[in-house]
């Protein structure tokens, strides 16, 4: 049984959800090209979200 995310979060998901998704994907072995693409996507979204000002 797979314990973790299966699909990437929504583009509107908060930073924390993207970090958790990336962490979940990094645990998968073997790391296939598909898994690496998900990790790369998560890294890009995390960087994008870190660059945005806080909206409270």
C-alpha positions, 0 to 999 in steps of 0.5 A: 500500500502506498502511504503518501500523496499520489497526485500533485497538489492543486496549483493553489495549494499552500506551501506546506502542502507542496513541501509535504508532497515533495517529501513524500515523493523523495521517499519513493524508490526506485526514483523513476523519471515520472517521480523525478518530474513530480519532485522537480514540479514541487521544487518549482512550486515551493520556490514560487510560493516562497517568493510571494508575499504573505496574504493575511 
